[in-house]
Amino acid sequence: MAELKYEITEHIAVLGESSRGWTKELNKVSWNDYPPKYDIREWSPDHARMGKGVTLSNEEFEALKKVINGEEIEDPEGDDVDEEDII
């Protein structure tokens, strides 16, 4: 299996911490030398190991912020999407 290459280019926030010391974080991460994307996942204290997570493009992250703030977002076809449509 090929080695996974990653670099945390911007640490944004720690969202929580588990009893074993791992932290759930929001970061910008470059995976395999691609441009950095927003990333939410658990990290070991030394950031040498990670859990499964979610990676978001800038557009996806902006849509998520709008949903969290209770704003309407548009789907790719241009129709408004309500929060109820997503949940």
MOPAC internal coordinates of N, CA, C and O (Angstrom, degrees):
PM7 1SCF
backbone

  N    0.0000 0     0.00 0     0.00 0    0    0    0
  C    1.4536 1     0.00 0     0.00 0    1    0    0
  C    1.5237 1   109.17 1     0.00 0    2    1    0
  O    1.2310 1   120.37 1   -45.54 1    3    2    1
  N    1.3322 1   116.91 1   134.46 1    3    2    1
  C    1.4553 1   121.93 1  -179.36 1    5    3    2
  C    1.5251 1   110.53 1   -68.31 1    6    5    3
  O    1.2310 1   121.48 1   -34.15 1    7    6    5
  N    1.3219 1   114.77 1   145.85 1    7    6    5
  C    1.4608 1   120.16 1   179.35 1    9    7    6
  C    1.5169 1   110.27 1   -71.64 1   10    9    7
  O    1.2310 1   120.87 1   -42.26 1   11   10    9
  N    1.3140 1   115.94 1   137.74 1   11   10    9
  C    1.4567 1   122.23 1   178.15 1   13   11   10
  C    1.5203 1   107.82 1   -85.24 1   14   13   11
  O    1.2310 1   120.62 1   -56.27 1   15   14   13
  N    1.3159 1   116.42 1   123.73 1   15   14   13
  C    1.4572 1   121.17 1   179.43 1   17   15   14
  C    1.5199 1   108.65 1  -104.62 1   18   17   15
  O    1.2310 1   120.46 1   -48.95 1   19   18   17
  N    1.3275 1   116.72 1   131.05 1   19   18   17
  C    1.4583 1   120.61 1   179.52 1   21   19   18
  C    1.5181 1   110.21 1  -146.52 1   22   21   19
  O    1.2310 1   121.44 1   -25.82 1   23   22   21
  N    1.3128 1   114.85 1   154.18 1   23   22   21
  C    1.4596 1   121.57 1   175.03 1   25   23   22
  C    1.5219 1   108.06 1  -143.58 1   26   25   23
  O    1.2310 1   120.67 1   -56.55 1   27   26   25
  N    1.3245 1   116.32 1   123.45 1   27   26   25
  C    1.4631 1   120.36 1   173.61 1   29   27   26
  C    1.5246 1   106.29 1   -77.41 1   30   29   27
  O    1.2310 1   120.74 1   -70.20 1   31   30   29
  N    1.3314 1   116.20 1   109.80 1   31   30   29
  C    1.4611 1   120.39 1  -176.68 1   33   31   30
  C    1.5239 1   112.63 1   -89.63 1   34   33   31
  O    1.2310 1   120.65 1   157.01 1   35   34   33
  N    1.3380 1   116.36 1   -22.99 1   35   34   33
  C    1.4701 1   120.59 1   178.33 1   37   35   34
  C    1.5217 1   108.87 1  -151.81 1   38   37   35
  O    1.2310 1   121.01 1   -57.73 1   39   38   37
  N    1.3270 1   115.67 1   122.27 1   39   38   37
  C    1.4645 1   121.03 1   174.50 1   41   39   38
  C    1.5212 1   106.86 1   -90.07 1   42   41   39
  O    1.2310 1   120.12 1   -59.48 1   43   42   41
  N    1.3314 1   117.38 1   120.52 1   43   42   41
  C    1.4588 1   120.92 1  -175.40 1   45   43   42
  C    1.5224 1   111.66 1  -100.92 1   46   45   43
  O    1.2310 1   119.90 1   130.23 1   47   46   45
  N    1.3552 1   117.80 1   -49.77 1   47   46   45
  C    1.4663 1   118.95 1  -177.09 1   49   47   46
  C    1.5216 1   111.12 1  -164.47 1   50   49   47
  O    1.2310 1   121.28 1   -29.18 1   51   50   49
  N    1.3273 1   115.15 1   150.82 1   51   50   49
  C    1.4559 1   122.34 1   167.47 1   53   51   50
  C    1.5258 1   105.80 1   -95.70 1   54   53   51
  O    1.2310 1   120.44 1   -57.42 1   55   54   53
  N    1.3234 1   116.77 1   122.58 1   55   54   53
  C    1.4606 1   121.88 1  -176.83 1   57   55   54
  C    1.5171 1   112.56 1   -92.18 1   58   57   55
  O    1.2310 1   120.18 1   158.24 1   59   58   57
  N    1.3222 1   117.26 1   -21.76 1   59   58   57
  C    1.4578 1   121.62 1   179.78 1   61   59   58
  C    1.5105 1   110.13 1  -179.87 1   62   61   59
  O    1.2310 1   121.12 1    -9.91 1   63   62   61
  N    1.3423 1   115.46 1   170.09 1   63   62   61
  C    1.4586 1   121.00 1   178.94 1   65   63   62
  C    1.5169 1   109.43 1  -137.11 1   66   65   63
  O    1.2310 1   120.84 1   -43.25 1   67   66   65
  N    1.3390 1   116.00 1   136.75 1   67   66   65
  C    1.4643 1   120.80 1   179.16 1   69   67   66
  C    1.5227 1   110.12 1   -85.95 1   70   69   67
  O    1.2310 1   120.62 1   -11.02 1   71   70   69
  N    1.3178 1   116.43 1   168.98 1   71   70   69
  C    1.4652 1   121.40 1   180.00 1   73   71   70
  C    1.5299 1   111.96 1   -65.79 1   74   73   71
  O    1.2310 1   120.11 1   159.58 1   75   74   73
  N    1.3280 1   117.40 1   -20.42 1   75   74   73
  C    1.4704 1   120.10 1   179.03 1   77   75   74
  C    1.5294 1   112.56 1   -92.44 1   78   77   75
  O    1.2310 1   120.41 1  -174.68 1   79   78   77
  N    1.3343 1   116.81 1     5.32 1   79   78   77
  C    1.4662 1   120.92 1   174.61 1   81   79   78
  C    1.5109 1   115.85 1    93.22 1   82   81   79
  O    1.2310 1   120.11 1   177.32 1   83   82   81
  N    1.3277 1   117.39 1    -2.68 1   83   82   81
  C    1.4558 1   119.40 1   176.83 1   85   83   82
  C    1.5223 1   108.58 1   -75.76 1   86   85   83
  O    1.2310 1   120.36 1   -34.19 1   87   86   85
  N    1.3313 1   116.92 1   145.81 1   87   86   85
  C    1.4588 1   120.99 1  -179.47 1   89   87   86
  C    1.5209 1   110.10 1  -114.97 1   90   89   87
  O    1.2310 1   121.17 1   -41.55 1   91   90   89
  N    1.3404 1   115.36 1   138.45 1   91   90   89
  C    1.4617 1   121.42 1   172.83 1   93   91   90
  C    1.5183 1   105.27 1   -88.66 1   94   93   91
  O    1.2310 1   120.62 1   -56.87 1   95   94   93
  N    1.3314 1   116.41 1   123.13 1   95   94   93
  C    1.4585 1   121.11 1  -171.18 1   97   95   94
  C    1.5236 1   112.53 1  -129.61 1   98   97   95
  O    1.2310 1   121.88 1   -27.38 1   99   98   97
  N    1.3229 1   114.00 1   152.62 1   99   98   97
  C    1.4587 1   122.30 1   167.93 1  101   99   98
  C    1.5183 1   106.24 1  -106.84 1  102  101   99
  O    1.2310 1   121.01 1   -61.65 1  103  102  101
  N    1.3238 1   115.67 1   118.35 1  103  102  101
  C    1.4613 1   122.21 1  -178.95 1  105  103  102
  C    1.5173 1   109.88 1  -136.55 1  106  105  103
  O    1.2310 1   120.79 1   -11.91 1  107  106  105
  N    1.3171 1   116.10 1   168.09 1  107  106  105
  C    1.4640 1   121.48 1   164.26 1  109  107  106
  C    1.5206 1   105.25 1  -103.19 1  110  109  107
  O    1.2310 1   121.34 1   -55.27 1  111  110  109
  N    1.3365 1   115.04 1   124.73 1  111  110  109
  C    1.4580 1   120.57 1  -174.40 1  113  111  110
  C    1.5221 1   109.58 1  -127.77 1  114  113  111
  O    1.2310 1   121.31 1   -44.81 1  115  114  113
  N    1.3316 1   115.10 1   135.19 1  115  114  113
  C    1.4587 1   121.44 1   171.94 1  117  115  114
  C    1.5232 1   107.27 1   -96.35 1  118  117  115
  O    1.2310 1   120.68 1   -59.71 1  119  118  117
  N    1.3378 1   116.30 1   120.29 1  119  118  117
  C    1.4590 1   122.19 1   179.53 1  121  119  118
  C    1.5223 1   108.97 1  -103.27 1  122  121  119
  O    1.2310 1   120.24 1   -56.15 1  123  122  121
  N    1.3310 1   117.15 1   123.85 1  123  122  121
  C    1.4749 1   123.04 1   177.20 1  125  123  122
  C    1.5297 1   112.07 1    52.17 1  126  125  123
  O    1.2310 1   120.97 1  -136.37 1  127  126  125
  N    1.3235 1   115.75 1    43.63 1  127  126  125
  C    1.4769 1   123.55 1   175.73 1  129  127  126
  C    1.5276 1   114.44 1    67.99 1  130  129  127
  O    1.2310 1   119.68 1  -166.83 1  131  130  129
  N    1.3280 1   118.22 1    13.17 1  131  130  129
  C    1.4693 1   121.13 1   174.29 1  133  131  130
  C    1.5285 1   108.54 1   -82.77 1  134  133  131
  O    1.2310 1   119.86 1   -17.37 1  135  134  133
  N    1.3388 1   117.86 1   162.63 1  135  134  133
  C    1.4679 1   120.18 1   178.01 1  137  135  134
  C    1.5321 1   110.63 1   -56.30 1  138  137  135
  O    1.2310 1   120.26 1   -34.77 1  139  138  137
  N    1.3300 1   117.11 1   145.23 1  139  138  137
  C    1.4712 1   120.76 1  -178.45 1  141  139  138
  C    1.5193 1   112.49 1   -61.77 1  142  141  139
  O    1.2310 1   121.48 1   -33.67 1  143  142  141
  N    1.3356 1   114.77 1   146.33 1  143  142  141
  C    1.4604 1   122.37 1   175.29 1  145  143  142
  C    1.5213 1   107.87 1  -129.74 1  146  145  143
  O    1.2310 1   120.99 1   -19.39 1  147  146  145
  N    1.3329 1   115.71 1   160.61 1  147  146  145
  C    1.4580 1   120.17 1   174.71 1  149  147  146
  C    1.5199 1   108.20 1   -67.41 1  150  149  147
  O    1.2310 1   120.65 1   -39.11 1  151  150  149
  N    1.3234 1   116.37 1   140.89 1  151  150  149
  C    1.4510 1   121.05 1  -173.42 1  153  151  150
  C    1.5220 1   109.81 1  -143.58 1  154  153  151
  O    1.2310 1   120.46 1   -49.80 1  155  154  153
  N    1.3260 1   116.73 1   130.20 1  155  154  153
  C    1.4601 1   122.38 1   176.46 1  157  155  154
  C    1.5226 1   107.09 1  -120.48 1  158  157  155
  O    1.2310 1   120.38 1   -60.68 1  159  158  157
  N    1.3462 1   116.88 1   119.32 1  159  158  157
  C    1.4674 1   121.13 1   178.46 1  161  159  158
  C    1.5224 1   110.04 1  -167.01 1  162  161  159
  O    1.2310 1   121.13 1   -11.03 1  163  162  161
  N    1.3367 1   115.45 1   168.97 1  163  162  161
  C    1.4625 1   120.49 1   175.35 1  165  163  162
  C    1.5265 1   109.62 1   -87.49 1  166  165  163
  O    1.2310 1   121.74 1   -37.19 1  167  166  165
  N    1.3378 1   114.28 1   142.81 1  167  166  165
  C    1.4552 1   121.98 1   178.86 1  169  167  166
  C    1.5194 1   109.94 1  -127.83 1  170  169  167
  O    1.2310 1   120.84 1   -35.30 1  171  170  169
  N    1.3316 1   116.01 1   144.70 1  171  170  169
  C    1.4558 1   120.26 1   172.79 1  173  171  170
  C    1.5300 1   107.94 1   -67.96 1  174  173  171
  O    1.2310 1   119.92 1   -17.50 1  175  174  173
  N    1.3356 1   117.76 1   162.50 1  175  174  173
  C    1.4693 1   119.59 1  -177.38 1  177  175  174
  C    1.5303 1   114.69 1   -55.24 1  178  177  175
  O    1.2310 1   119.90 1   146.97 1  179  178  177
  N    1.3367 1   117.79 1   -33.03 1  179  178  177
  C    1.4681 1   120.36 1   179.79 1  181  179  178
  C    1.5321 1   113.56 1   -94.69 1  182  181  179
  O    1.2310 1   120.21 1  -175.79 1  183  182  181
  N    1.3210 1   117.20 1     4.21 1  183  182  181
  C    1.4757 1   124.58 1  -178.76 1  185  183  182
  C    1.5318 1   113.18 1    60.64 1  186  185  183
  O    1.2310 1   120.29 1  -159.03 1  187  186  185
  N    1.3312 1   117.06 1    20.97 1  187  186  185
  C    1.4611 1   120.56 1   177.31 1  189  187  186
  C    1.5265 1   111.35 1   -85.58 1  190  189  187
  O    1.2310 1   120.14 1   156.97 1  191  190  189
  N    1.3400 1   117.34 1   -23.03 1  191  190  189
  C    1.4545 1   122.11 1   178.66 1  193  191  190
  C    1.5148 1   109.01 1  -127.21 1  194  193  191
  O    1.2310 1   121.34 1   -25.20 1  195  194  193
  N    1.3400 1   115.04 1   154.80 1  195  194  193
  C    1.4540 1   119.77 1  -177.63 1  197  195  194
  C    1.5053 1   110.26 1  -142.88 1  198  197  195
  O    1.2310 1   120.75 1   -21.63 1  199  198  197
  N    1.3132 1   116.17 1   158.37 1  199  198  197
  C    1.4508 1   122.47 1   173.35 1  201  199  198
  C    1.5195 1   110.02 1   -97.23 1  202  201  199
  O    1.2310 1   121.02 1     0.11 1  203  202  201
  N    1.3214 1   115.65 1  -179.89 1  203  202  201
  C    1.4621 1   120.14 1   175.67 1  205  203  202
  C    1.5146 1   108.87 1   -66.51 1  206  205  203
  O    1.2310 1   121.14 1   -30.26 1  207  206  205
  N    1.3146 1   115.42 1   149.74 1  207  206  205
  C    1.4425 1   118.45 1  -177.86 1  209  207  206
  C    1.5114 1   112.71 1  -151.58 1  210  209  207
  O    1.2310 1   121.90 1    12.04 1  211  210  209
  N    1.3119 1   113.96 1  -167.96 1  211  210  209
  C    1.4593 1   122.78 1  -179.81 1  213  211  210
  C    1.5155 1   107.87 1  -126.10 1  214  213  211
  O    1.2310 1   120.71 1   -48.59 1  215  214  213
  N    1.3233 1   116.25 1   131.41 1  215  214  213
  C    1.4565 1   122.11 1   176.98 1  217  215  214
  C    1.5224 1   108.09 1  -114.05 1  218  217  215
  O    1.2310 1   120.76 1   -47.54 1  219  218  217
  N    1.3332 1   116.15 1   132.46 1  219  218  217
  C    1.4615 1   121.84 1  -175.41 1  221  219  218
  C    1.5215 1   111.06 1  -125.27 1  222  221  219
  O    1.2310 1   120.67 1   -41.86 1  223  222  221
  N    1.3322 1   116.33 1   138.14 1  223  222  221
  C    1.4659 1   120.39 1   171.52 1  225  223  222
  C    1.5260 1   108.73 1   -69.76 1  226  225  223
  O    1.2310 1   120.17 1   -10.22 1  227  226  225
  N    1.3078 1   117.28 1   169.78 1  227  226  225
  C    1.4702 1   120.72 1   177.29 1  229  227  226
  C    1.5276 1   110.87 1   -57.69 1  230  229  227
  O    1.2310 1   120.32 1   138.41 1  231  230  229
  N    1.3263 1   116.99 1   -41.59 1  231  230  229
  C    1.4643 1   121.32 1  -179.26 1  233  231  230
  C    1.5272 1   111.49 1   -65.73 1  234  233  231
  O    1.2310 1   120.68 1   137.25 1  235  234  233
  N    1.3374 1   116.30 1   -42.75 1  235  234  233
  C    1.4651 1   120.30 1   178.42 1  237  235  234
  C    1.5279 1   111.03 1   -64.86 1  238  237  235
  O    1.2310 1   120.67 1   140.88 1  239  238  237
  N    1.3309 1   116.32 1   -39.12 1  239  238  237
  C    1.4637 1   120.25 1   179.30 1  241  239  238
  C    1.5271 1   110.55 1   -65.46 1  242  241  239
  O    1.2310 1   120.18 1   138.74 1  243  242  241
  N    1.3246 1   117.27 1   -41.26 1  243  242  241
  C    1.4711 1   120.62 1   178.08 1  245  243  242
  C    1.5294 1   110.69 1   -64.20 1  246  245  243
  O    1.2310 1   120.13 1   140.69 1  247  246  245
  N    1.3323 1   117.35 1   -39.31 1  247  246  245
  C    1.4716 1   120.72 1   177.00 1  249  247  246
  C    1.5262 1   110.49 1   -64.42 1  250  249  247
  O    1.2310 1   120.03 1   138.79 1  251  250  249
  N    1.3202 1   117.55 1   -41.21 1  251  250  249
  C    1.4602 1   121.26 1   178.21 1  253  251  250
  C    1.5254 1   110.94 1   -62.05 1  254  253  251
  O    1.2310 1   120.34 1   137.00 1  255  254  253
  N    1.3251 1   116.95 1   -43.00 1  255  254  253
  C    1.4739 1   120.40 1   177.95 1  257  255  254
  C    1.5254 1   110.41 1   -59.65 1  258  257  255
  O    1.2310 1   120.17 1   137.51 1  259  258  257
  N    1.3324 1   117.28 1   -42.49 1  259  258  257
  C    1.4677 1   120.32 1   179.37 1  261  259  258
  C    1.5211 1   111.11 1   -62.77 1  262  261  259
  O    1.2310 1   120.37 1   136.04 1  263  262  261
  N    1.3212 1   116.90 1   -43.96 1  263  262  261
  C    1.4662 1   120.45 1   179.82 1  265  263  262
  C    1.5297 1   109.85 1   -61.91 1  266  265  263
  O    1.2310 1   120.00 1   135.59 1  267  266  265
  N    1.3128 1   117.61 1   -44.41 1  267  266  265
  C    1.4625 1   121.29 1   179.83 1  269  267  266
  C    1.5275 1   110.64 1   -62.24 1  270  269  267
  O    1.2310 1   120.52 1   143.55 1  271  270  269
  N    1.3178 1   116.62 1   -36.45 1  271  270  269
  C    1.4630 1   121.27 1  -179.87 1  273  271  270
  C    1.5279 1   113.15 1   -83.28 1  274  273  271
  O    1.2310 1   120.21 1  -176.75 1  275  274  273
  N    1.3402 1   117.20 1     3.25 1  275  274  273
  C    1.4587 1   121.12 1   176.92 1  277  275  274
  C    1.5168 1   114.27 1    78.87 1  278  277  275
  O    1.2310 1   120.03 1  -163.87 1  279  278  277
  N    1.3317 1   117.55 1    16.13 1  279  278  277
  C    1.4587 1   121.22 1   178.97 1  281  279  278
  C    1.5236 1   109.79 1   -89.87 1  282  281  279
  O    1.2310 1   121.33 1   -23.14 1  283  282  281
  N    1.3277 1   115.06 1   156.86 1  283  282  281
  C    1.4629 1   119.80 1   175.23 1  285  283  282
  C    1.5169 1   108.79 1   -81.16 1  286  285  283
  O    1.2310 1   121.10 1   -32.26 1  287  286  285
  N    1.3286 1   115.50 1   147.74 1  287  286  285
  C    1.4574 1   120.90 1   174.26 1  289  287  286
  C    1.5161 1   108.34 1  -122.19 1  290  289  287
  O    1.2310 1   120.85 1   -19.23 1  291  290  289
  N    1.3237 1   115.99 1   160.77 1  291  290  289
  C    1.4602 1   120.71 1   177.48 1  293  291  290
  C    1.5099 1   109.05 1  -101.11 1  294  293  291
  O    1.2310 1   120.91 1   -38.20 1  295  294  293
  N    1.3386 1   115.87 1   141.80 1  295  294  293
  C    1.4614 1   119.07 1   174.75 1  297  295  294
  C    1.5309 1   107.79 1   -82.76 1  298  297  295
  O    1.2310 1   119.83 1    -9.22 1  299  298  297
  N    1.3337 1   117.94 1   170.78 1  299  298  297
  C    1.4709 1   120.60 1  -177.29 1  301  299  298
  C    1.5238 1   114.54 1   -56.88 1  302  301  299
  O    1.2310 1   119.45 1   154.44 1  303  302  301
  N    1.3495 1   118.65 1   -25.56 1  303  302  301
  C    1.4608 1   121.18 1   178.41 1  305  303  302
  C    1.5170 1   111.91 1   -82.82 1  306  305  303
  O    1.2310 1   120.25 1   177.60 1  307  306  305
  N    1.3488 1   117.13 1    -2.40 1  307  306  305
  C    1.4536 1   120.30 1   177.52 1  309  307  306
  C    1.5098 1   115.15 1    94.10 1  310  309  307
  O    1.2310 1   119.51 1   179.37 1  311  310  309
  N    1.3396 1   118.53 1    -0.63 1  311  310  309
  C    1.4619 1   121.74 1   178.11 1  313  311  310
  C    1.5170 1   109.54 1   -81.90 1  314  313  311
  O    1.2310 1   120.44 1   -32.86 1  315  314  313
  N    1.3265 1   116.76 1   147.14 1  315  314  313
  C    1.4528 1   120.10 1   175.07 1  317  315  314
  C    1.5147 1   109.84 1   -69.34 1  318  317  315
  O    1.2310 1   120.88 1   -38.06 1  319  318  317
  N    1.3157 1   115.93 1   141.94 1  319  318  317
  C    1.4540 1   122.49 1   177.80 1  321  319  318
  C    1.5155 1   107.57 1  -118.06 1  322  321  319
  O    1.2310 1   120.50 1   -57.15 1  323  322  321
  N    1.3318 1   116.65 1   122.85 1  323  322  321
  C    1.4539 1   121.15 1   177.63 1  325  323  322
  C    1.5092 1   110.21 1   -86.13 1  326  325  323
  O    1.2310 1   120.76 1   -21.72 1  327  326  325
  N    1.3276 1   116.15 1   158.28 1  327  326  325
  C    1.4450 1   121.80 1   178.34 1  329  327  326
  C    1.5308 1   110.92 1   -55.47 1  330  329  327
  O    1.2310 1   119.98 1   142.44 1  331  330  329
  N    1.3400 1   117.64 1   -37.56 1  331  330  329
  C    1.4502 1   120.93 1  -179.39 1  333  331  330
  C    1.5389 1   111.57 1   -63.82 1  334  333  331
  O    1.2310 1   120.43 1   150.97 1  335  334  333
  N    1.3421 1   116.79 1   -29.03 1  335  334  333
  C    1.4552 1   120.38 1   179.52 1  337  335  334
  C    1.5265 1   111.71 1   -69.43 1  338  337  335
  O    1.2310 1   120.27 1   155.00 1  339  338  337
  N    1.3129 1   117.09 1   -25.00 1  339  338  337
  C    1.4612 1   121.78 1  -175.62 1  341  339  338
  C    1.5139 1   110.96 1   -87.67 1  342  341  339
  O    1.2310 1   120.29 1   144.77 1  343  342  341
  N    1.3029 1   117.06 1   -35.23 1  343  342  341
  C    1.4663 1   120.77 1  -173.36 1  345  343  342
  C    1.4993 1   111.37 1   -80.34 1  346  345  343
  O    1.2310 1   120.10 1   180.00 1  347  346  345

